[in-house]
Amino acid sequence: MSDMTLQAHPFGAWFGIDEATVARLLAEAMRYGAEFSDTYFQHTRSMAVTLEDGLISRASTGVDQGVGIRAVLGDQVGYAFSESLDLEPMLTAARTAATIASGVSGAPPQAIHPLNLPDRYRLDRDWEAVSVSERLPLLQKTEDAVRRMEPSVEKISISWNDSDQRVLVATSDGVFCADRRPMATLSCRVTLLKDGRRQSHGASVARREDIGWFTDERIRDLCRRAVENTRILFDARRPPAGEMPVVLAAGASGILLHEAIGHGLEADYNRKGTSIYATLLNQKVAPDFVTIVDDGTQPNDRGALNVDDEGAPAERTVLIEGGVLRSYLHDRISARHYGVTPTGSGRRESFRHVPMPRMRSTYMLDGPHTRDEIVAAVDRGIIAETFTNGQVQIGAGDFTFYIKNGWLIENGKITAPIKDVNIIGNGPRALQNVTMAAGDARLDESGWTCGKNGQGVPVSLGIPTVLVRSLTVGGVNA
C-alpha cells in the first residue's frame, strides 16, 4: 500500500489495516467459492446535544467502529461484521460470510488499486477539532432568536448533532478507496400558547458542512421557519374532503416524490418484480416536461457522496427524462443482473448492514409554468407545504401522507391556511396526472433520513411547485 493511500485514510495508522490484511480478509471471504467479496471499514465520532428551555437536557458523544465483510455468489449473499478491528475477529467474520455464499470456486482477489475520488464536502475545520464550548453557543443563539421573534413561546427544544465518519472500501476486483463524511444537523421545535390553545411545529437544517456554515443569518432563517410554521396553525383549519387537485409546494413536497416514486425506481425492487416500474424501462411514465434525477454529486448536500458504500463513484443519475423512464438506481448486484454499470447507489446504514440500492438526493427539475399560473388553474383544491409522516406501499406505490401546513385554493386564489390533512393516492398514477410544473425547483435542506428494510441513511430531496390533477384529500366530512 502506497504512502499516498495510507494518508487518505486513518485505518492503517490507527488499527494496522494494511494491504496484506485486506487481501487476507477478501481471500478468506471467498474461500468456499464466492465470485466477489468486499470489506467495509467504518469509524464514526459523533456528538449530540439537546437544549430545552435554556437547559441542557441531553448530551452525548460516541465512537462507533467495525468492519462488514460480504461474499457474493450469484444470488447468495453472505454477510458478517466485527465490531473489533483486530485480525482474528475480522477473520471470523470473513469465514462466516464465506460459509453462506459457497459453491464452485471463483477467481482469486485481484491486486488492490487506489481509486481517486472528488472531494465534495471539504471542510475548513473538521468536527473533531471543534470543542464543546464552540457548539453550545449555536444552540443558545437559536433559542434567543426564537424568543425575539415570538413572545408567546411556551417551550423550545433545540437539537444538535454532528458526526465525522471515515470509511474504507476494498473489493476483490481491486477497488480500494477511502472517504471522510462529515454531517451536522440543527433542529428547532417550538410550542406556542395563545388564548389557552397550544400549537407545535418546527424546522431543521442538515448539511455536510463545518461549524462556520452555521452563521447567525442561517440560524435566524431556521428559527423564522419554525416560528412561522407553528404560528399559522392557530388560524388553520381542515379543508373539505374529497377528490381534488393538489399543488405540491416547492422544496419539502419532494418527500412525496421520494417515497411514492423514488423507492419504486430502486433496482432491487425491479429485479425482483415487486415494483410497478419493473417492466416500464424506456416507456412513457410522466408528461414530457417531467425529468427526475437522483444525484450524489452536489457539494456539501446531505445526500452527497464521493463514493458509495461498495466503492462505486457517486454520480448524477437521470431516472425519468422527458417523461420516459431511463434508469433504475443500481448497486453492484442489480447492475450485474441488468448488465449495466452501478450508479453509485449502493448504500448501508453502517458496517453492520448489507448494502442495497438507495436514493441520495432525489428531485424533479424545473417545469415550463409559474407558481402563479398553477394556483390560478385550480378552481377548488389545496397546497401541500410541510409533511410530518406518511406510509407507502413500495410495490404498487399507494401512499398516505399527513400534511401539517398547507393552503386552501378557491377560484384560483389562495384563501386560507389548512392543517392536519391526509392525502391519499398512488405514486405512479399521480406522476402521470402531473399537469403543470413551475420553474422554481429547490432542494429542501431539512434533516431527512430514508428508511428501507430497517436501515436509515441521510438523504435530501426537492421538487418545483407541481400540480397533480386529482388526489383524495381527507378533510372534514370525510
N, C-alpha and C positions, 0 to 999 in steps of 0.2 A: 504494500500500500504506500503511495507516494506521500511526501511531506505535505503537499498541497491538499490531498484528500484528508489527511489527519487534521489539518487546520479547519476543514469545513465542518467538522462535527466533533463533539466532545467525548464520544463513547470510547475512543482509543485511550485518551489520557485519563479519563475517569474510571473506566472499567476494564481496560486492557483488551477491548474488542478490536482485533486486528484482522488482516486478510485471511490468515490461516484459520482463525476461529470461525469467521463467517463461512469459509469454504467447507469446514468440517460440519457445521450445522446443516448447510444445504445438502451435502452428501448424505448425512445421516437421515434427513427427511426423505431422501429418495432411495433409501437402501432396499425397499421392497418393491421397487418398480415404478414409482411415481414419475411422470413425464415432466413435471415442473415443481419447483419449490421456491419459497421466498421467506425472508425474515424481515420483521418489522420491529425495530428497536424504538422505544419511546422513553423520554424523560420530561416530566412536566412539573414546573414550580407554579404554584397558584396562591393568590391571596383574595379573601373576601371579607368585606366589612359592611355592616348594616347600621345606619343611624336612624333612630326613631325618636321624633320629638326632641331632638337635641342631644340624645344619649346614645352611646354605642351599645347596641343590644346584642350584636354578634360580631365576632371577628375570628378569622381562622387563616392559617397558612398550611400548605400541604405540598408534598412531593410524591409523585406517582411515577413509577418506572417499571419497565419489564420488556419482554420480547414475545411477539407472537410468531409462530412458525407454521407454515402451511405446506401441505403436499397435495398435488392435484394429479389425478389420473382419470381422464375422461370426465364423467360427471361425479366421480368420487372426490370428495374434498376432506382431507384430514387436517384438523387444526388443533393446536395446543399452545399454551402460553406459560411463561415463567415470570414470576414477579422478582426473581433473583437473576442477576446478570453474571453469576458465577457459572463456570463452564459446565459442571455436572448437571445442575438443574436445567440448563438450556438443552443439553444433550438429551435428557429425559423427555423434554417437551418435543424435541425433534423426532425421537423414536416413537412417541405416542402418535404424532401426526402421520408418521410413515406407516404404522400398522393399519390406519384407517384407509389410506389410499395405497393399496397394494395390488400388484398384478405383474404383467410381463415387464422385465427390466427396461427402463428408459435410458436416455442418454445421460452421461455424467454431467455435473455442473460445468459451465464454461468459465473461462477466465474473467475476472471482475474488471470492468472498465468504468471509471467515474463518469457520471453524467453531468454536464454543465447545465446549470439552470439559471433562469432570470431571478431577480430579487424584487418581488412585487410588494414587499412590506418591510423595507429597510427603515429602521428607527434611528433617531438621533440619540436616544438613550434606551437601553434595554431595561425591561421591568425589574430585573434582578438588581439593577443599580439604583432603584428608586426606594427611598426609605419610607417607613410607615408614616412618619411625620409629614411627608410631602403628599401622601394620598389623602389624609384626613381633611385638610382644608377644602378639597374638592367637594366632599360631602357637605361640609358646613356652608360653603358658598351656595350649593344647590338649595339647601333648606332656607337660607336667608333670602334667596331670590324669590322663592315661592311665597314667603310671608310678606315680602314687599308688594307682590302682585295681588294678593288676595287676603283681605282681613278676616274672612270667615273660615279660615283654615282650622279644622279641629284636630287633624292628625296628618303627619307627613312621615313617610318611610322612604329613605334613600338607601339604595343598594349599590355596592361597588364590587366588581370582580375583575381581576387581571390575571393573565397566565402567560408563561413563557415555555413553549413546548418545543423540544428538539426531537426529530425523528431521523432514523437511518433505515433505508430500504436496500436490501441486497437480494438479487434473484438468481436462479440457477441458469438463466440465459444471459448473464453477465452484467445486468444493470446494477449500478451502485450509485446511490445519491442520498444526500442529506438535506434537511430543511429545518429552518428555525421559524416557528409560527407564533407570533405574539397575538394577544387578544385583550381588549379592555371593554367593559360594559358598565354604563352608568344608568340606573333606573330610578324613577321618581314616581311614587304613588301618593295621591292626595285624597283626603276626605274633607269635604266642606259641609258645614252646618248652617242652614238658613231657615228661619221660622220653624224650627223643630224638625226639619227634614234633612236627611243626610244623602250625599251622593259621593261616589268614589270612582276614580279612574286614574290613569297615569300615562307615562311615556317613557321610552328608553332609547339609548343610542349605543351601538356596539360596532367597533371597528378594529382592524389590525393596526393600531396606532400606539404612539407613546404618550406620556403624560402631558407633553407640550401641546398636543392636539386639543385637549380639553380646556379651551380658553373660556374666559368669562362670557364672551358672546355666545359660544356654543352651549354653555350651561344655562344661560338665560333663555335661549331658544327651546331647550328641553323643558324647562320649567313652564314656559309660556304654553307649550303644547299640553303639558299635564294639567295645568290650571284650566285652559280653555276647554279641553275635553271633558273636564268634570263640571265646570260652571254651566255649560249648555244643557246638561242633563236635568237641571231644575225646570227648564222650560219645555223640555222634550216630551213627546207623547208617542203612543203606539199608532201606526198608520192603519188604515183599513186593510183587511185581509183579502187575499185572492191572487189570481194570476195578473201580473202587471209588468211593465218594463222596469228594469233595474239598471241604474247607472252605477258603475263601479268607479269610485273616485281614484285619481292618480295616486300611485305610491302603495300604501298598505293593502289596497284591494288585491294586490298581486298575490296575497295569501290564497285566494280562491284559484288563481291560475296555477300556483304551486301545487296545491293539494288535489284539485279536481281534474287537472290535466297533466301537470308535470310528472306526478308519480306514474301515471299510465304510460309515459314515454321512457321509463327506466327499462332497460333491455331485459332484465331478468324476468319481469312480468310478461314481456312479449315472447321471450324464448320459451316460457312455459305455457304460453297460450292463454293466460288469465286476463290480460289487458284487452280492452275493446279495440286497441290500436294494433293488435298483433298481425293483422292481415292488411293494414292500410298504408304501408310504406309506398311513397310516391303517388299517393292518391290525395284528392282534394278533401280536406277536413275542416276548412275555415274559409272565410271570404278572402278575396285577393289581397286586401290591404293588411292582413294579419301575418306578421312574422314574429316568431317566438324563439328566443335563444336561451341557452344555459351557458354561463360564462364564468370561467375561473381566472380570467386574466386582468381584472380591473384592480388597479393598485390600491392596496390597503382596505379593500372591501371585506366585509365579514365573510363572504363566501369565496374570497380569493385564495388561490393555491399556486405555488410554484410547480409542485408535482403532487400527484395523487398518492394514495397510501399503498399503491402497488408499484410505484416507480415510473408511472407514465406521466409525461409532461402535461400540465393543465392546458386547456385550450378554450376557445370560444366555439361552441357547438351550435349550429343552426338546426333547430328541431323542426320548425314549421316555417317554410319560406313561401311568401305569396299565397298562403293558404294551403300549400302542399306539404304533407309530412315527408321530411327529408332524412331524418336520422333519429335513432334512439340514443340514450345515454349508456355507454358501454364500459364495463370493466374488462379484465383480461378474458374471463371465461365466456362472457357473452360475445365479445369481439371475435373470439376463435369460432364460436358457433355460427356467426353470421359472415365470417370471412372478411372482416373489416379491421381497421386499426382502433385500439382503445381510445376513447375520447377524454381520458384523464379524469374519469368519473368514479374510479374505484375508491371508495371511502369507508372508513370504520370509525367507531366511537373511540376506541383505544386499542392497545395491543391485546386486550382480552377478547377482541371481536374479529370475526372474519370480514373481509371487505366485500362490498357489493355495489352495484351501480346506484349512485346517489346524485342529487342535484347539488349545485354550488350557488350560483346566482341566476335565478330564472326570471325572465322579464319579457314583455311584449314591446316591440319597437313602436315608434310614433305612427299614427294613422293620418289620414288626409283631412280630418274635420277639426273643429274647435270645440272647446268645452261649452261655450255659449250656444253653438248650433245643436249640440247634443241635448242640452237642457230644453231648448226651445222645441225640440222634436217630440218631447214627451207630454202627452195630454194629462196622464194620471199615472204616477209612479213614484219611485223613491231613489235616493242616492245612498249607497252604502259607503261609509267613510272609514270607520275603525271596527275591527273584529276582535272578539275575545276568545272564541274557540269554534271548533267545527268537527264534523265527522264525515269521512269519505269512504266509500266502498271502492277500493282501488280498481278492481276488475271492470266493473260496469261504469264507474265514475259518478255514481249517485252521491249527492252531498247534502249536508245540512250545515249552515253557518249561522252564527249568532252575531248580529250587528249591535255594537254598543253605541256608536254615534252614526247619525245619518240625517237625511233631509227629505221632506215631502216635496214632490213636484206636482203642481196643479196648473193646467192650461199653459204649460211651457215656462212656468216660473217657480223658483224655489220659494216655498211659503212658510214652512215651519220645521223645527228640528224634531227628529224622531229618535227613539231609543228602544232597546230590548225587543229586537225584531229578529225572527228566524227567516232565512231564505232557503228554499229547497229547490233542488234541480239536478240535472245531470251534466257533468263537465263537458263531454264531447258534444252533446246536443246544445249546451249553452255556447260553446265555441262556434258552432255552425250558425247560431242565432245572434251572433255579434253583428249589429247593423251599422255601427259607427264607432270610430276610434279617433281621439284627438291627438294633436302634436305636442302633448305635454308630458310624455313618459318620464318617470323618475323612479329611482330606487328608494325603497324605504330603509332607513338605517337603524331600525329597531333591532333588538336582540333576538332575532328569530332562531329557533332551533328545530330542525326537522327530525321527526321520529319515524323509524321504519324497523320492523322486526325487533323491537326492543332496544334499538340503538339511536342515540341522538347525535347529530352533527350540526355545526354552525352553518347557516345559510343566509342569503339575502334574496330579496325579491322586489319586483316592481311591475308597473303597468301604467299606460296612459289612461285618461278618462275614457271609459268604454261603455257603450250602450248595448245591453242584452235585451232582445225583443220581449222575452217573457220568462219570468221565474215565479215560483209560488212564494208569496210573502205571508208569513204567519203573524198578522197583526190582530186588531180587535175583531170580535165577532167571528173568530176562526172556528 
